[in-house]
Amino acid sequence: MSYTAHVTDIAYRYDGSFPGFLCCIFESYAKKELPAAVLPPEEGQLSLFGSRDIPTDMARASRVAVGLARLGGEVRKWVYSGFLSCQSGKELILLRLARRCFEQGPRVLSMLGDEDVAAAFRLMRRVRSEAATYFELIRFEQRGSMLGTVIHPENQVLPLLREHFCSRLPDEDFLIFDATHGTVLLRQRGSVQYLAMTHYEKGPSQEEQDWQALWKRFFKALTIEERRNEKLQMSHVPKRYWQDLCEMQPDEVEEQQKILENPCQIPSNMV
């Protein structure tokens, strides 16, 4: 590695936003230094390093964004997708990658034997892989005049879901509630926005419940009980996704039958 910068023992503290992170890259260049860490608000008080607050300046952020765009779409994809990860320490990994790309060009992305590049690749791949899984697994339900759904992702995937579902459902109003991070992607009357939300009230209409019951029946009809292999099923669709799939939810009639057959397993809140 041949950075034209010295390594410091100073940690950057920023506001947690993507423009704020771009300002950290700008600061690194302006000071000709590599920070020891780049810390969002929730981690800023835990650092053992001396720290410096990096204010969010949209003009500086824009300059860095333009520079990344000039390097090509792949570089921007790596940096932006990696930033959506919830892995601690992602910012320093991505800052080091950005500096490498600015100094050596986009060919850096092919150097997967390099520790910095490999770490950034893993960040990007995990986030985009999770988003791609949700492209296939999201189950919308009718909520009045719009479609709604709940997901529990590990990473902040809503920005990656936005383009896909806005393109796939061009004439529909919909919301996707990220219950893990308390954020909702709302598309309504052609406008898209992100909002904070703490709870999604489930209560579909009788018609929607009938459609879900029909879908469960279809799913069950395709199942060959003698060939059921739950372990293999989990390798294709990890179990953490099951809570958001209506076909994986127990049928009420079946649940009542199980309770009758095994009264000792009745949940305490039902006694």
C-alpha positions in Angstrom: 0.0 0.0 0.0 1.4 3.4 -0.9 -0.9 6.1 0.5 0.3 9.7 0.2 -0.8 10.1 3.8 0.4 9.3 7.3 -1.5 7.1 9.7 -2.7 8.9 12.8 -4.2 7.9 16.2 -7.1 10.2 15.7 -10.7 8.9 15.2 -13.1 10.8 13.1 -16.6 11.2 14.5 -19.4 11.9 12.1 -23.3 12.1 12.1 -23.8 8.6 10.7 -25.2 9.8 7.3 -23.7 8.9 3.9 -22.9 12.6 3.1 -21.2 12.8 6.5 -19.1 9.8 5.6 -18.1 11.4 2.3 -17.0 14.4 4.4 -14.7 12.0 6.3 -13.1 11.0 3.0 -12.7 14.7 2.2 -11.1 15.4 5.6 -8.7 12.5 5.1 -7.5 14.1 1.9 -7.4 17.6 3.2 -5.3 16.6 6.2 -3.2 14.1 4.2 -3.9 11.5 6.9 -5.5 8.1 7.6 -7.6 8.1 10.7 -7.4 5.3 13.2 -11.2 4.9 13.1 -14.3 6.5 11.7 -17.1 6.4 14.2 -20.9 7.0 13.9 -22.7 8.6 16.9 -23.6 5.3 18.5 -19.9 4.3 18.6 -18.3 7.7 19.1 -18.3 7.6 22.9 -16.6 4.2 23.1 -13.4 5.1 21.3 -10.0 4.9 23.1 -8.5 7.2 20.5 -8.4 11.0 20.5 -11.2 12.2 18.3 -12.2 14.9 15.9 -15.7 15.9 14.9 -16.2 16.0 11.2 -19.2 18.3 10.3 -21.4 17.4 7.4 -20.8 19.8 4.6 -22.9 19.1 1.5 -20.5 20.9 -0.8 -17.6 18.7 0.3 -19.8 15.6 0.2 -20.8 16.5 -3.4 -17.2 16.9 -4.4 -16.3 13.4 -3.1 -19.5 11.9 -4.7 -18.5 13.4 -8.1 -15.0 12.0 -7.7 -16.4 8.5 -7.0 -18.7 8.8 -10.0 -15.8 9.6 -12.3 -14.1 6.3 -11.2 -17.1 4.4 -12.5 -20.3 2.8 -11.4 -18.6 -0.2 -9.8 -16.6 1.9 -7.4 -19.6 3.9 -6.3 -21.6 0.6 -5.9 -18.9 -0.9 -3.6 -18.7 2.2 -1.4 -22.5 2.9 -1.3 -23.5 -0.7 -0.8 -20.8 -1.3 1.8 -22.0 1.8 3.7 -25.5 0.1 4.0 -23.9 -2.7 6.1 -24.4 -2.7 9.8 -21.0 -4.2 10.4 -18.9 -2.2 13.0 -15.9 -0.6 11.4 -17.3 -0.5 7.9 -16.4 3.3 7.5 -12.7 2.9 7.9 -12.7 -0.1 5.5 -14.6 2.0 2.9 -12.5 5.1 3.4 -9.3 3.2 2.8 -10.9 1.6 -0.3 -11.9 5.0 -1.7 -8.4 6.4 -1.2 -6.9 3.4 -3.0 -9.3 3.9 -5.9 -8.6 7.7 -6.1 -4.9 7.0 -6.2 -4.7 3.9 -8.4 -8.0 3.9 -10.3 -10.9 1.4 -10.4 -8.5 -1.5 -11.2 -8.1 -1.7 -7.4 -11.4 -3.5 -7.2 -9.8 -6.5 -8.9 -7.1 -6.8 -6.3 -9.0 -9.2 -4.0 -5.8 -10.5 -2.6 -5.4 -7.2 -0.9 -6.7 -7.1 2.7 -8.5 -3.7 2.3 -10.1 -4.6 -1.0 -11.2 -8.0 0.2 -12.8 -6.5 3.3 -14.7 -4.0 1.2 -15.8 -6.7 -1.2 -17.2 -8.7 1.7 -19.2 -5.8 3.0 -20.7 -5.1 -0.5 -21.4 -8.7 -1.3 -23.3 -9.3 2.0 -25.5 -6.3 1.6 -26.3 -6.9 -2.0 -26.9 -10.6 -1.5 -29.4 -9.9 1.3 -31.2 -7.3 -0.9 -31.3 -9.8 -3.8 -32.9 -12.4 -1.4 -35.6 -9.9 -0.5 -36.3 -9.2 -4.2 -37.5 -12.8 -4.4 -39.0 -13.3 -0.9 -41.0 -10.2 -0.1 -44.7 -11.0 0.3 -46.9 -7.9 0.0 -50.4 -7.9 1.5 -53.2 -5.5 0.5 -53.6 -2.7 3.0 -56.5 -0.6 2.0 -55.4 1.2 -1.1 -51.8 0.2 -0.9 -49.5 -2.8 -0.5 -47.6 -3.4 2.7 -45.0 -5.8 4.1 -42.6 -6.3 7.0 -39.0 -7.4 6.7 -36.3 -8.1 9.3 -33.0 -7.5 7.4 -29.5 -7.6 9.0 -28.4 -4.6 6.9 -30.0 -1.3 5.7 -31.3 -2.7 2.4 -34.2 -0.4 1.8 -32.3 1.9 -0.6 -31.5 -1.2 -2.7 -35.1 -2.4 -2.7 -36.4 1.0 -3.7 -35.3 0.9 -7.4 -36.3 -2.7 -7.8 -39.8 -2.4 -6.5 -40.5 1.0 -7.9 -39.7 -0.4 -11.3 -41.6 -3.7 -10.7 -44.7 -2.0 -9.3 -44.9 1.3 -11.3 -48.6 1.9 -10.7 -48.8 0.7 -7.1 -48.5 2.6 -3.8 -46.6 0.4 -1.3 -44.7 0.5 2.0 -41.9 -1.8 3.1 -41.3 -1.7 6.9 -37.8 -2.6 8.1 -38.6 -3.8 11.6 -34.9 -4.3 12.5 -34.0 -0.6 12.0 -37.4 1.1 12.5 -37.5 2.5 9.0 -40.2 2.4 6.3 -39.8 2.9 2.5 -43.1 4.5 1.4 -44.1 5.0 -2.2 -47.3 7.0 -2.5 -48.7 8.9 -5.5 -45.4 8.6 -7.3 -43.4 10.1 -4.4 -40.8 8.0 -2.5 -39.6 8.7 1.0 -38.0 7.1 4.1 -39.7 7.5 7.4 -39.1 6.4 11.0 -41.7 3.9 12.2 -41.8 1.6 15.3 -44.7 -0.7 14.6 -46.6 -2.2 11.7 -50.1 -3.0 12.6 -51.1 -6.3 10.9 -54.8 -6.7 10.2 -55.5 -7.5 6.6 -59.0 -7.6 5.3 -61.0 -10.8 5.1 -60.3 -10.9 1.4 -56.6 -10.6 1.9 -56.7 -13.4 4.6 -58.6 -15.6 2.1 -55.9 -15.0 -0.5 -53.2 -15.8 2.0 -55.0 -19.0 3.0 -55.3 -20.0 -0.7 -51.5 -19.4 -1.2 -50.7 -21.5 1.9 -52.9 -24.3 0.5 -51.1 -24.1 -2.8 -47.7 -24.2 -1.1 -48.8 -27.2 1.0 -50.2 -29.0 -2.0 -46.8 -28.8 -3.7 -45.1 -30.3 -0.7 -44.2 -34.0 -0.8 -44.1 -34.9 2.8 -41.9 -38.0 2.3 -39.3 -35.8 0.7 -39.4 -32.9 3.2 -35.9 -31.9 4.1 -36.0 -28.9 6.4 -32.2 -28.6 6.6 -31.9 -28.3 2.9 -34.8 -25.9 2.8 -33.0 -23.7 5.3 -29.9 -23.7 3.1 -31.9 -22.2 0.3 -34.1 -19.9 2.5 -32.4 -19.3 5.9 -34.8 -19.6 8.8 -34.5 -15.9 9.8 -36.5 -15.0 6.6 -39.4 -17.4 7.5 -41.1 -15.0 9.9 -41.9 -12.7 7.0 -43.3 -15.4 4.6 -47.0 -16.0 5.0 -46.7 -19.6 3.7 -44.3 -20.4 6.5 -46.7 -19.2 9.2 -48.8 -22.0 11.0 -52.4 -22.4 9.9 -54.8 -21.5 12.7 -56.8 -24.7 12.4 -53.6 -26.8 12.6 -52.4 -24.8 15.6 -55.7 -25.4 17.4 -55.4 -29.1 16.6 -51.9 -29.2 18.0 -53.1 -27.5 21.2 -55.8 -30.1 21.6 -53.4 -32.9 21.1 -50.7 -31.4 23.4 -52.4 -29.4 26.1 -49.2 -29.1 28.1 -47.7 -27.0 25.3 -50.3 -24.2 25.6 -48.4 -20.9 25.9 -48.6 -19.3 29.4 -50.1 -16.1 28.0 -53.1 -18.2 26.8 -53.8 -19.8 30.2 
